[in-house]
Amino acid sequence: MTTNERLTVAVLGPGGVGGLLAALLARAGNRVICLAGEETARTLDENGITVRSARFGEFTARVETATELREPVDATLITVKHTTLTTALDRLPAKALTPDTLVVPFLNGVEHPAALRAHYADAAAHIAPATIRVESTRVAPGVIEHGSPFADVDLTGDTVPRDRLNSLAGALEWSGLGTRVLPDETAVLWAKMSFLAPFALLTTRYGLPLGEIRTHHRDELTALVEETAAVSAAVGSPTDPTEALRRYDAFPPLTKSSMQRDAESGRPLELDAIGGALLRAAARHDVPVPVTTRVVRELRRRHA
């Protein structure tokens, strides 16, 4: 990407992840339209999005807003929680998507691409799943705290033209995000799932940060990592349990999962998108996952 190439990007859900992406893209000179409810849209119109980050600095970026997408864009980033996806898609009507619009979900789990392709049948070939490694929190409407020393994106999409992925990757990279375009959508999604599921499930189950989980619940963490890796291998995406544990050990000890933060705040959990999807994949491939089954059952009982 050259310095004078700019995109028009809609961001559905300017929360912790979406707000950070929107602000960085806008600061780099892209036109950004945040799709949000009337109150949030009004706040962003008045104040922009303020980011506080050791990596990116503290800055405020101006963005446009709308309660529904009504014009062509190069890409739409879907950054809502899975628990609000169905209602949020009302802000992104199919009629607003052109044949060239990328639809890029940054959602946890592995089942959402199929659901989005069914929902946007005419744009199914341009659904480009993405994963992001970041700790970023919306502390107030339009105020984002980026807490991790990293912010890295993987873009994929088995049916998406490579030049379209490269164009968006260039914009993200120019905005300051480490960005890769990777083949094999299944492998990308399960690589994220294999790391996220044990981390999210156990930190939420015990209400403890990662440091205490890896110290006091090491056996369970290891079991969940191994079970998740077995399911991932069964779906055709082998992962290394030893590497996952090494990554957990390298994280700051006070790190919390987003599911744990949702539980602490009384918000709905993405338990079905993460734990439920993992159990369904295990059942389809006859992979025994006894520890995962127990932990998911306990979480469902506690957060029913």
Secondary structure as UniProt FT lines:
FT   TURN            3..4
FT   STRAND          8..12
FT   HELIX           16..27
FT   TURN            28..29
FT   STRAND          31..35
FT   HELIX           38..47
FT   STRAND          49..53
FT   TURN            54..56
FT   STRAND          57..61
FT   STRAND          64..66
FT   STRAND          75..78
FT   HELIX           82..84
FT   HELIX           85..88
FT   HELIX           89..91
FT   HELIX           94..96
FT   TURN            99..100
FT   STRAND          102..105
FT   HELIX           112..119
FT   HELIX           121..126
FT   STRAND          130..133
FT   STRAND          136..140
FT   TURN            141..142
FT   STRAND          143..146
FT   STRAND          152..155
FT   TURN            158..159
FT   HELIX           162..174
FT   TURN            175..176
FT   STRAND          178..181
FT   HELIX           185..206
FT   HELIX           210..216
FT   HELIX           218..234
FT   TURN            235..236
FT   HELIX           241..250
FT   TURN            253..254
FT   HELIX           258..265
FT   HELIX           272..276
FT   HELIX           277..284
FT   TURN            285..286
FT   HELIX           290..302
//
